[in-house]
Amino acid sequence: MSVKIRLQRHGKKQKPFYWVVAADARSKRDGKYLEKIGTYNPNTNPATIELNIDSAVKWLHNGAQPTDTARAILSYKGALLKHHLDGGIRKGALTQEQADAKLSAWLDAKAGKVDAKKEGLTKAQADARAKAFKAEQEVNAKRLAAAAQAEADAIAAANPAVEEEEVAEVEASTEETEAPAAEENNETTEA
């Protein structure tokens, strides 16, 4: 019996959720499986992966072949590295302590990269929210200014006679102030 480490689909339409399972290669995609190794949720950013590394390594030692996607998940979580380091221990190239140190250093580096990506995404979302809020405030200010202008225009349209009288009074007062000034200019030129 050949064993495959593969994904078993769960979830609903357009929202997949996968179990990582060890199953007989002849069984259906969502059919019978030998052991559930973990879960994979691609709907989150970054994707959420929970994996029992020891179980995955045990199946790899027993000859289970991962599918392409399962191989990528196992590599991402460090199961393939642990399998590789265990091969080095069996051959005598490494001690268990050295292998554990290499694995923990790799896992710490990987966790740092994932945390940096999460922080970058959080910062990008916060920047996008701040930019949208600022744009919304500008639009609201323009809308209020336009409403105030429309209200002033409506008031002016309702009282056109009062406005014409005010304009006439202003013109008359400017003519009165210009006339004495003109008379003074004429007197100075005559003298």
LUMKOL-39194 format. One line per field, with one value per atom (N, C-alpha, C): atom name; x, y negated, z. Coordinates in nm, 4 decimals, padded with zeros to 6 digits. Example, Ala and Ser with C-alpha at 12.3 -4.5 7.8 and 13.67 -1.06 7.14 Angstrom:
# LUMKOL-39194
atom = [N, CA, C, N, CA, C]
px = [01.3190, 01.2300, 01.3200, 01.2850, 01.3670, 01.2900]
py = [00.5690, 00.4500, 00.3300, 00.2250, 00.1060, -00.0030]
pz = [00.7800, 00.7800, 00.7800, 00.7080, 00.7140, 00.7870]
//
This chain:
# LUMKOL-39194
atom = [N, CA, C, N, CA, C, N, CA, C, N, CA, C, N, CA, C, N, CA, C, N, CA, C, N, CA, C, N, CA, C, N, CA, C, N, CA, C, N, CA, C, N, CA, C, N, CA, C, N, CA, C, N, CA, C, N, CA, C, N, CA, C, N, CA, C, N, CA, C, N, CA, C, N, CA, C, N, CA, C, N, CA, C, N, CA, C, N, CA, C, N, CA, C, N, CA, C, N, CA, C, N, CA, C, N, CA, C, N, CA, C, N, CA, C, N, CA, C, N, CA, C, N, CA, C, N, CA, C, N, CA, C, N, CA, C, N, CA, C, N, CA, C, N, CA, C, N, CA, C, N, CA, C, N, CA, C, N, CA, C, N, CA, C, N, CA, C, N, CA, C, N, CA, C, N, CA, C, N, CA, C, N, CA, C, N, CA, C, N, CA, C, N, CA, C, N, CA, C, N, CA, C, N, CA, C, N, CA, C, N, CA, C, N, CA, C, N, CA, C, N, CA, C, N, CA, C, N, CA, C, N, CA, C, N, CA, C, N, CA, C, N, CA, C, N, CA, C, N, CA, C, N, CA, C, N, CA, C, N, CA, C, N, CA, C, N, CA, C, N, CA, C, N, CA, C, N, CA, C, N, CA, C, N, CA, C, N, CA, C, N, CA, C, N, CA, C, N, CA, C, N, CA, C, N, CA, C, N, CA, C, N, CA, C, N, CA, C, N, CA, C, N, CA, C, N, CA, C, N, CA, C, N, CA, C, N, CA, C, N, CA, C, N, CA, C, N, CA, C, N, CA, C, N, CA, C, N, CA, C, N, CA, C, N, CA, C, N, CA, C, N, CA, C, N, CA, C, N, CA, C, N, CA, C, N, CA, C, N, CA, C, N, CA, C, N, CA, C, N, CA, C, N, CA, C, N, CA, C, N, CA, C, N, CA, C, N, CA, C, N, CA, C, N, CA, C, N, CA, C, N, CA, C, N, CA, C, N, CA, C, N, CA, C, N, CA, C, N, CA, C, N, CA, C, N, CA, C, N, CA, C, N, CA, C, N, CA, C, N, CA, C, N, CA, C, N, CA, C, N, CA, C, N, CA, C, N, CA, C, N, CA, C, N, CA, C, N, CA, C, N, CA, C, N, CA, C, N, CA, C, N, CA, C, N, CA, C, N, CA, C, N, CA, C, N, CA, C, N, CA, C, N, CA, C, N, CA, C, N, CA, C, N, CA, C, N, CA, C, N, CA, C, N, CA, C, N, CA, C, N, CA, C, N, CA, C, N, CA, C, N, CA, C, N, CA, C, N, CA, C, N, CA, C, N, CA, C, N, CA, C, N, CA, C, N, CA, C, N, CA, C, N, CA, C, N, CA, C, N, CA, C, N, CA, C, N, CA, C, N, CA, C, N, CA, C, N, CA, C, N, CA, C, N, CA, C, N, CA, C, N, CA, C, N, CA, C, N, CA, C, N, CA, C, N, CA, C, N, CA, C, N, CA, C, N, CA, C]
px = [00.0858, 00.0000, 00.0895, 00.0723, 00.1492, 00.0700, 00.1410, 00.0779, 00.1175, 00.0187, 00.0408, 00.0080, 00.0867, 00.0507, -00.0105, -00.1384, -00.2096, -00.3124, -00.3787, -00.4801, -00.6183, -00.7013, -00.8395, -00.9264, -01.0078, -01.0817, -01.2024, -01.2168, -01.3343, -01.3740, -01.4665, -01.5092, -01.6281, -01.6571, -01.7723, -01.7272, -01.8213, -01.7895, -01.7129, -01.6096, -01.5259, -01.4498, -01.4626, -01.3901, -01.3316, -01.2281, -01.1750, -01.0987, -01.0998, -01.0240, -00.9770, -00.8507, -00.7954, -00.7414, -00.7546, -00.6839, -00.5640, -00.4510, -00.3339, -00.3401, -00.3521, -00.3713, -00.2727, -00.2491, -00.1772, -00.2846, -00.2915, -00.3980, -00.3426, -00.4155, -00.3816, -00.3969, -00.3053, -00.3070, -00.4312, -00.4933, -00.6097, -00.7403, -00.7408, -00.8643, -00.9038, -01.0318, -01.0839, -01.0211, -01.0329, -00.9731, -01.0246, -01.1553, -01.2140, -01.2573, -01.2018, -01.2421, -01.1627, -01.1501, -01.0858, -00.9385, -00.8904, -00.7488, -00.6937, -00.5626, -00.4977, -00.4756, -00.4313, -00.4076, -00.4169, -00.4786, -00.4835, -00.3560, -00.2795, -00.1511, -00.1636, -00.2525, -00.2659, -00.3762, -00.3781, -00.4771, -00.4077, -00.4763, -00.4254, -00.5422, -00.5332, -00.6385, -00.5811, -00.6070, -00.5517, -00.6301, -00.7387, -00.8227, -00.7627, -00.6703, -00.6087, -00.4817, -00.4318, -00.3083, -00.2131, -00.1033, -00.0552, -00.1374, -00.1308, -00.2103, -00.1798, -00.2835, -00.2685, -00.2437, -00.1316, -00.0968, -00.0679, -00.1389, -00.1105, -00.0709, 00.0474, 00.0993, 00.1684, 00.1389, 00.2090, 00.3351, 00.4461, 00.5707, 00.6179, 00.6058, 00.6529, 00.5760, 00.4441, 00.3637, 00.4018, 00.4214, 00.4581, 00.5931, 00.6890, 00.8219, 00.8135, 00.7292, 00.7116, 00.6611, 00.5614, 00.5100, 00.6149, 00.6946, 00.8008, 00.9056, 00.9382, 01.0335, 00.9793, 00.8486, 00.7874, 00.7634, 00.8014, 00.7945, 00.6767, 00.6026, 00.4897, 00.5414, 00.4735, 00.5129, 00.4159, 00.4655, 00.3753, 00.3428, 00.2221, 00.1870, 00.2615, 00.2525, 00.3272, 00.2882, 00.1589, 00.1133, 00.1481, 00.1306, 00.1650, 00.3152, 00.3950, 00.5405, 00.5744, 00.5081, 00.5323, 00.4949, 00.3854, 00.3422, 00.4404, 00.4813, 00.5777, 00.7106, 00.7511, 00.8755, 00.8619, 00.7494, 00.7238, 00.7285, 00.6767, 00.6733, 00.7981, 00.8877, 01.0129, 01.0130, 00.9081, 00.9023, 01.0038, 01.0198, 01.1172, 01.2602, 01.2860, 01.4187, 01.4476, 01.3467, 01.3656, 01.3897, 01.3175, 01.3366, 01.4796, 01.5271, 01.6622, 01.7669, 01.7461, 01.8409, 01.8418, 01.7242, 01.7189, 01.7990, 01.7997, 01.8821, 02.0295, 02.0698, 02.2086, 02.2448, 02.1503, 02.1750, 02.1946, 02.1089, 02.1209, 02.2551, 02.3057, 02.4332, 02.5526, 02.5283, 02.6365, 02.7036, 02.6497, 02.7086, 02.6771, 02.5662, 02.5225, 02.4862, 02.4902, 02.4345, 02.2936, 02.2171, 02.0785, 02.0758, 02.1710, 02.1753, 02.2031, 02.2953, 02.3262, 02.2044, 02.1375, 02.0195, 01.9095, 01.8880, 01.7870, 01.8218, 01.9509, 01.9942, 01.9704, 02.0031, 01.9812, 01.8326, 01.7512, 01.6071, 01.5488, 01.5885, 01.5336, 01.5795, 01.7041, 01.7517, 01.6715, 01.6456, 01.5689, 01.4259, 01.3646, 01.2267, 01.2188, 01.3204, 01.3209, 01.3315, 01.4184, 01.4322, 01.3011, 01.2375, 01.1107, 01.0019, 00.9973, 00.8986, 00.9229, 01.0491, 01.0807, 01.0296, 01.0464, 00.9976, 00.8453, 00.7778, 00.6320, 00.5825, 00.6469, 00.6078, 00.6304, 00.7406, 00.7679, 00.6601, 00.6175, 00.5122, 00.3816, 00.3479, 00.2249, 00.2288, 00.3442, 00.3569, 00.3456, 00.4062, 00.3966, 00.2528, 00.1799, 00.0398, -00.0440, -00.0173, -00.0911, -00.0639, 00.0628, 00.0994, 00.0357, 00.0355, -00.0255, -00.1757, -00.2414, -00.3846, -00.4106, -00.3262, -00.3434, -00.3208, -00.2202, -00.1947, -00.3116, -00.3655, -00.4793, -00.6009, -00.6232, -00.7358, -00.7168, -00.5951, -00.5677, -00.5857, -00.5382, -00.5520, -00.6997, -00.7753, -00.9180, -00.9919, -00.9532, -01.0173, -00.9891, -00.8648, -00.8285, -00.9053, -00.9139, -00.9888, -01.1362, -01.1895, -01.3300, -01.3536, -01.2580, -01.2710, -01.2684, -01.1805, -01.1748, -01.3059, -01.3596, -01.4866, -01.5983, -01.5998, -01.7032, -01.6897, -01.5660, -01.5458, -01.5951, -01.5647, -01.6126, -01.7649, -01.8214, -01.9667, -02.0318, -01.9737, -02.0274, -02.0133, -01.8992, -01.8796, -01.9798, -02.0020, -02.0985, -02.2402, -02.2730, -02.4055, -02.4229, -02.3187, -02.3263, -02.3400, -02.2678, -02.2764, -02.4152, -02.4697, -02.6033, -02.7077, -02.6902, -02.7831, -02.7743, -02.6514, -02.6336, -02.6937, -02.6777, -02.7361, -02.8880, -02.9422, -03.0881, -03.1421, -03.0723, -03.1149, -03.1046, -02.9981, -02.9810, -03.0882, -03.1247, -03.2286, -03.3648, -03.3857, -03.5140, -03.5289, -03.4227, -03.4275, -03.3494, -03.3866, -03.3095, -03.3303, -03.4486, -03.4765, -03.3891, -03.3745, -03.2931, -03.1489, -03.1007, -02.9619, -02.9400, -03.0393, -03.0265, -03.0257, -03.1077, -03.1096, -02.9759, -02.9191, -02.7896, -02.6822, -02.6843, -02.5873, -02.6048, -02.7290, -02.7558, -02.7056, -02.7281, -02.6805, -02.5289, -02.4632, -02.3176, -02.2658, -02.3293, -02.2871, -02.3097, -02.4213, -02.4510, -02.3499, -02.3151, -02.2193, -02.0811, -02.0425, -01.9126, -01.9138, -02.0276, -02.0364, -02.0248, -02.0874, -02.0816, -01.9390, -01.8661, -01.7291, -01.6377, -01.6686, -01.5864, -01.6111, -01.7337, -01.7662, -01.6890, -01.6850, -01.6082, -01.4607, -01.4108, -01.2691, -01.2404, -01.3309, -01.3128, -01.3170, -01.4058, -01.4171, -01.2892, -01.2297, -01.1057, -00.9949, -00.9911, -00.8893, -00.9036, -01.0268, -01.0515, -01.0069, -01.0303, -00.9918, -00.8414, -00.7691, -00.6231, -00.5626, -00.6227, -00.5685, -00.5959, -00.7078, -00.7418, -00.6512, -00.6095, -00.5331, -00.3924]
py = [00.1180, 00.0000, -00.1231, -00.2120, -00.3364, -00.4438, -00.5187, -00.6221, -00.7583, -00.8476, -00.9847, -01.0792, -01.1830, -01.2945, -01.3983, -01.4280, -01.5162, -01.6006, -01.6869, -01.7736, -01.7139, -01.7266, -01.6812, -01.8053, -01.8362, -01.9614, -01.9567, -02.0646, -02.0882, -02.2333, -02.2839, -02.4232, -02.4326, -02.5559, -02.5754, -02.6322, -02.6589, -02.7107, -02.8424, -02.8568, -02.9755, -03.0039, -02.9187, -02.9327, -02.7978, -02.7538, -02.6203, -02.6171, -02.5021, -02.4742, -02.3297, -02.3052, -02.1735, -02.1061, -01.9739, -01.8913, -01.8314, -01.8279, -01.7590, -01.6183, -01.5183, -01.3809, -01.2860, -01.1749, -01.0623, -00.9624, -00.9313, -00.8447, -00.7488, -00.6388, -00.5441, -00.6167, -00.5960, -00.6647, -00.6312, -00.5150, -00.4732, -00.5291, -00.5881, -00.6391, -00.7720, -00.8089, -00.9319, -01.0532, -01.1682, -01.2909, -01.3217, -01.3163, -01.3469, -01.2199, -01.1064, -00.9790, -00.9412, -00.8106, -00.7537, -00.7948, -00.8212, -00.8549, -00.7772, -00.7666, -00.6917, -00.7780, -00.9021, -00.9911, -01.1357, -01.2174, -01.3617, -01.4224, -01.4906, -01.5462, -01.6936, -01.7656, -01.9078, -01.9723, -02.1071, -02.1837, -02.2942, -02.3403, -02.4481, -02.5369, -02.6658, -02.7613, -02.8703, -02.8637, -02.9643, -03.0950, -03.1046, -03.2241, -03.3402, -03.3129, -03.4193, -03.4665, -03.5835, -03.6343, -03.6695, -03.6023, -03.4855, -03.3618, -03.2602, -03.1391, -03.0765, -03.0242, -02.9614, -02.8121, -02.7658, -02.6241, -02.5708, -02.4659, -02.3955, -02.2536, -02.2122, -02.0837, -02.0142, -01.8848, -01.8029, -01.7518, -01.8201, -01.7910, -01.6487, -01.6027, -01.4675, -01.3608, -01.3788, -01.2832, -01.2856, -01.4056, -01.4168, -01.3512, -01.3728, -01.3133, -01.1610, -01.1122, -00.9674, -00.9067, -00.9713, -00.9204, -00.9313, -01.0375, -01.0506, -00.9413, -00.9092, -00.8005, -00.6667, -00.6481, -00.5228, -00.5167, -00.6214, -00.6160, -00.6866, -00.7657, -00.8384, -00.9466, -00.9616, -01.0610, -01.1795, -01.2994, -01.4153, -01.4631, -01.5150, -01.5783, -01.7122, -01.7797, -01.9050, -02.0097, -02.0301, -02.1297, -02.0871, -01.9597, -01.9098, -01.9223, -01.9001, -01.9153, -02.0610, -02.1553, -02.2969, -02.3307, -02.2757, -02.3007, -02.2378, -02.1151, -02.0482, -02.1235, -02.1739, -02.2507, -02.3815, -02.4476, -02.5750, -02.5612, -02.4507, -02.4296, -02.3607, -02.3137, -02.2554, -02.1048, -02.0370, -01.8911, -01.8244, -01.8776, -01.8189, -01.8403, -01.9556, -01.9802, -01.8826, -01.8611, -01.7662, -01.6253, -01.5866, -01.4559, -01.4453, -01.5512, -01.5537, -01.5444, -01.6193, -01.6160, -01.4790, -01.4145, -01.2798, -01.1808, -01.2008, -01.1166, -01.1365, -01.2597, -01.2876, -01.2246, -01.2198, -01.1566, -01.0058, -00.9443, -00.8005, -00.7643, -00.8518, -00.8248, -00.8588, -00.9300, -00.9647, -01.0971, -01.1751, -01.3043, -01.4110, -01.3942, -01.4917, -01.4197, -01.4956, -01.4445, -01.4992, -01.4438, -01.4885, -01.6346, -01.6764, -01.8140, -01.9123, -01.8750, -01.9616, -01.9752, -01.8653, -01.8672, -01.9530, -01.9378, -02.0174, -02.1658, -02.1985, -02.3386, -02.3977, -02.3213, -02.3690, -02.3902, -02.2943, -02.3052, -02.4248, -02.4440, -02.5562, -02.6901, -02.6985, -02.8225, -02.8525, -02.7487, -02.7687, -02.8109, -02.7462, -02.7809, -02.9238, -02.9684, -03.1059, -03.2056, -03.1759, -03.2646, -03.2709, -03.1568, -03.1514, -03.2294, -03.2147, -03.2885, -03.4389, -03.4800, -03.6218, -03.6756, -03.5976, -03.6401, -03.6522, -03.5552, -03.5566, -03.6761, -03.7025, -03.8170, -03.9482, -03.9580, -04.0790, -04.0998, -03.9907, -04.0022, -04.0463, -03.9894, -04.0286, -04.1756, -04.2217, -04.3623, -04.4524, -04.4111, -04.4892, -04.5000, -04.3894, -04.3918, -04.4789, -04.4699, -04.5511, -04.6990, -04.7333, -04.8725, -04.9225, -04.8388, -04.8782, -04.9016, -04.8171, -04.8355, -04.9641, -04.9920, -05.1147, -05.2377, -05.2339, -05.3457, -05.3658, -05.2556, -05.2645, -05.3240, -05.2829, -05.3390, -05.4886, -05.5290, -05.6706, -05.7528, -05.7010, -05.7715, -05.7840, -05.6768, -05.6798, -05.7774, -05.7813, -05.8731, -06.0176, -06.0475, -06.1827, -06.2234, -06.1324, -06.1601, -06.1831, -06.1063, -06.1219, -06.2564, -06.3005, -06.4307, -06.5426, -06.5312, -06.6319, -06.6368, -06.5211, -06.5160, -06.5772, -06.5478, -06.6045, -06.7558, -06.8077, -06.9521, -07.0177, -06.9586, -07.0119, -07.0082, -06.8999, -06.8856, -06.9929, -07.0208, -07.1248, -07.2626, -07.2879, -07.4165, -07.4334, -07.3286, -07.3343, -07.3556, -07.2934, -07.3111, -07.4541, -07.5106, -07.6484, -07.7446, -07.7212, -07.8053, -07.7961, -07.6744, -07.6563, -07.7278, -07.7234, -07.7917, -07.9431, -07.9940, -08.1383, -08.1788, -08.0973, -08.1258, -08.1236, -08.0310, -08.0226, -08.1460, -08.1928, -08.3131, -08.4342, -08.4408, -08.5524, -08.5490, -08.4332, -08.4208, -08.4575, -08.4321, -08.4634, -08.6137, -08.6871, -08.8308, -08.9095, -08.9040, -08.9766, -09.1275, -09.1727, -09.3168, -09.3819, -09.3202, -09.3763, -09.3892, -09.2900, -09.2918, -09.4024, -09.4225, -09.5273, -09.6645, -09.6838, -09.8121, -09.8368, -09.7336, -09.7495, -09.7860, -09.7248, -09.7549, -09.8995, -09.9408, -10.0791, -10.1790, -10.1514, -10.2406, -10.2497, -10.1366, -10.1358, -10.2170, -10.2028, -10.2783, -10.4279, -10.4629, -10.6047, -10.6643, -10.5919, -10.6458, -10.6615, -10.5716, -10.5857, -10.7036, -10.7294, -10.8439, -10.9746, -10.9814, -11.1025, -11.1292, -11.0251, -11.0460, -11.0806, -11.0342, -11.0643, -11.2065, -11.2554, -11.3890, -11.4996, -11.5048, -11.6123, -11.6005, -11.4809, -11.4649, -11.5205, -11.4996, -11.5516, -11.7053, -11.7643, -11.9095, -11.9672, -11.9013, -11.9490, -11.9459, -11.8418, -11.8314, -11.9434, -11.9809, -12.0879, -12.2222, -12.2450, -12.3705, -12.3854, -12.2781, -12.2862, -12.3093, -12.2595, -12.2791, -12.4209, -12.4813, -12.6165, -12.7171, -12.6884, -12.7851, -12.7908]
pz = [00.0000, 00.0000, 00.0000, -00.0979, -00.0968, -00.0238, 00.0572, 00.1392, 00.0846, 00.0787, 00.0347, 00.1497, 00.1606, 00.2499, 00.1575, 00.1791, 00.0880, 00.1623, 00.0866, 00.1452, 00.1238, 00.2269, 00.2194, 00.2375, 00.1370, 00.1378, 00.2302, 00.3054, 00.3899, 00.3682, 00.4461, 00.4305, 00.3379, 00.2936, 00.2066, 00.0726, -00.0144, -00.1463, -00.1337, -00.2140, -00.2188, -00.0897, 00.0108, 00.1374, 00.1775, 00.1083, 00.1387, 00.2703, 00.3297, 00.4519, 00.4366, 00.4579, 00.4286, 00.5537, 00.5556, 00.6522, 00.5802, 00.6479, 00.5940, 00.6514, 00.5627, 00.6089, 00.5410, 00.6081, 00.5485, 00.5085, 00.3792, 00.3289, 00.2249, 00.2070, 00.1014, -00.0327, -00.1224, -00.2510, -00.3326, -00.3060, -00.3831, -00.3284, -00.2115, -00.1529, -00.2179, -00.2038, -00.2620, -00.1941, -00.2606, -00.2068, -00.0663, -00.0499, 00.0805, 00.1531, 00.1128, 00.1707, 00.2939, 00.3113, 00.4279, 00.4347, 00.5561, 00.5733, 00.6922, 00.6973, 00.8048, 00.9285, 00.9076, 01.0212, 00.9764, 01.0605, 01.0357, 01.0960, 01.0117, 01.0561, 01.0935, 01.0273, 01.0576, 00.9761, 00.9775, 00.9022, 00.8247, 00.7195, 00.6353, 00.5959, 00.6304, 00.5977, 00.5080, 00.3757, 00.2848, 00.2825, 00.3572, 00.3540, 00.4323, 00.5229, 00.6005, 00.5309, 00.5708, 00.5123, 00.6244, 00.6420, 00.5697, 00.6072, 00.5249, 00.5449, 00.6805, 00.7455, 00.8764, 00.8570, 00.9135, 00.9015, 01.0409, 01.0791, 01.2033, 01.1638, 01.2095, 01.1653, 01.2811, 01.2976, 01.3949, 01.3251, 01.3510, 01.2791, 01.3059, 01.4313, 01.4638, 01.3851, 01.3728, 01.2959, 01.1487, 01.0951, 00.9543, 00.9281, 01.0184, 01.0012, 01.0129, 01.1041, 01.1180, 00.9875, 00.9229, 00.7966, 00.6861, 00.6870, 00.5869, 00.6041, 00.7302, 00.7560, 00.7069, 00.7145, 00.6718, 00.5215, 00.4489, 00.3030, 00.2403, 00.3158, 00.2581, 00.1638, 00.0496, -00.0496, -00.0438, -00.0166, -00.0148, -00.1561, -00.1741, -00.3012, -00.3083, -00.4208, -00.4386, -00.3345, -00.3159, -00.2192, -00.0773, -00.0462, 00.0868, 00.1104, 00.0074, 00.0204, 00.0540, -00.0119, 00.0164, 00.1609, 00.2090, 00.3472, 00.4454, 00.4196, 00.5080, 00.5095, 00.3957, 00.3883, 00.4656, 00.4518, 00.5189, 00.6711, 00.7202, 00.8653, 00.9197, 00.8342, 00.8797, 00.8950, 00.8531, 00.8657, 00.7728, 00.6523, 00.5592, 00.6087, 00.6712, 00.7273, 00.8411, 00.9263, 01.0367, 00.9821, 00.8792, 00.8156, 00.7611, 00.6981, 00.6430, 00.7548, 00.8629, 00.9746, 01.0425, 01.0500, 01.1081, 01.0233, 00.8917, 00.8038, 00.8353, 00.8647, 00.9017, 01.0347, 01.1270, 01.2575, 01.2390, 01.1541, 01.1307, 01.0676, 00.9816, 00.9154, 01.0044, 01.1132, 01.2037, 01.1715, 01.0804, 01.0446, 01.1484, 01.2195, 01.3197, 01.4487, 01.5579, 01.6838, 01.6965, 01.7871, 01.8073, 01.8513, 01.9360, 01.9853, 01.8711, 01.7828, 01.6684, 01.5761, 01.5528, 01.4663, 01.5284, 01.6599, 01.7285, 01.7237, 01.7387, 01.7346, 01.5959, 01.4906, 01.3538, 01.3261, 01.3708, 01.3488, 01.4233, 01.5489, 01.6263, 01.5679, 01.5209, 01.4592, 01.3322, 01.2519, 01.1297, 01.1617, 01.2632, 01.3011, 01.3536, 01.4298, 01.4806, 01.3646, 01.2682, 01.1533, 01.0742, 01.0572, 00.9839, 01.0577, 01.1908, 01.2699, 01.2583, 01.2535, 01.2366, 01.1036, 00.9970, 00.8659, 00.8651, 00.9262, 00.9291, 01.0111, 01.1247, 01.2069, 01.1323, 01.0589, 00.9813, 00.8745, 00.8115, 00.7104, 00.7743, 00.8903, 00.9594, 00.9991, 01.0509, 01.0890, 00.9673, 00.8563, 00.7336, 00.6847, 00.6912, 00.6490, 00.7418, 00.8727, 00.9688, 00.9451, 00.9222, 00.8966, 00.7675, 00.6642, 00.5368, 00.5535, 00.6317, 00.6562, 00.7335, 00.8343, 00.9123, 00.8249, 00.7374, 00.6465, 00.5511, 00.5008, 00.4090, 00.4796, 00.6046, 00.6807, 00.7035, 00.7411, 00.7670, 00.6392, 00.5272, 00.3995, 00.3610, 00.3793, 00.3475, 00.4380, 00.5659, 00.6610, 00.6216, 00.5836, 00.5426, 00.4170, 00.3201, 00.1970, 00.2287, 00.3212, 00.3589, 00.4259, 00.5098, 00.5732, 00.4696, 00.3692, 00.2639, 00.1854, 00.1533, 00.0805, 00.1642, 00.2944, 00.3816, 00.3906, 00.3989, 00.4046, 00.2758, 00.1603, 00.0332, 00.0268, 00.0767, 00.0755, 00.1633, 00.2808, 00.3687, 00.3047, 00.2401, 00.1736, 00.0592, -00.0164, -00.1266, -00.0730, 00.0380, 00.0969, 00.1468, 00.2092, 00.2573, 00.1396, 00.0326, -00.0871, -00.1489, -00.1559, -00.2119, -00.1269, 00.0048, 00.0943, 00.0761, 00.0611, 00.0386, -00.0955, -00.1974, -00.3282, -00.3219, -00.2442, -00.2303, -00.1596, -00.0582, 00.0136, -00.0793, -00.1562, -00.2500, -00.3581, -00.4040, -00.5059, -00.4492, -00.3217, -00.2591, -00.2362, -00.2181, -00.1913, -00.2972, -00.4247, -00.5265, -00.5176, -00.4739, -00.4664, -00.3600, -00.2464, -00.1386, -00.1846, -00.2546, -00.3005, -00.4047, -00.4958, -00.5967, -00.5320, -00.4268, -00.3564, -00.2887, -00.2288, -00.1628, -00.2646, -00.3810, -00.4857, -00.5323, -00.5481, -00.5914, -00.4876, -00.3583, -00.2517, -00.2513, -00.2715, -00.2728, -00.3920, -00.5076, -00.6252, -00.6061, -00.5439, -00.5198, -00.4233, -00.3203, -00.2232, -00.2862, -00.3767, -00.4425, -00.5394, -00.6042, -00.6944, -00.6166, -00.4972, -00.4150, -00.3692, -00.3341, -00.2885, -00.4053, -00.5254, -00.6412, -00.6927, -00.6798, -00.7308, -00.6577, -00.5233, -00.4585, -00.4902, -00.5040, -00.5350, -00.6735, -00.7673, -00.9024, -00.9011, -00.8184, -00.8098, -00.7544, -00.6543, -00.5959, -00.6998, -00.7808, -00.8852, -00.9877, -01.0203, -01.1156, -01.0589, -00.9305, -00.8664, -00.8645, -00.8382, -00.8306, -00.9677, -01.0732, -01.2064, -01.2569, -01.2136, -01.2539, -01.1854, -01.0671, -00.9897, -01.0341]
//
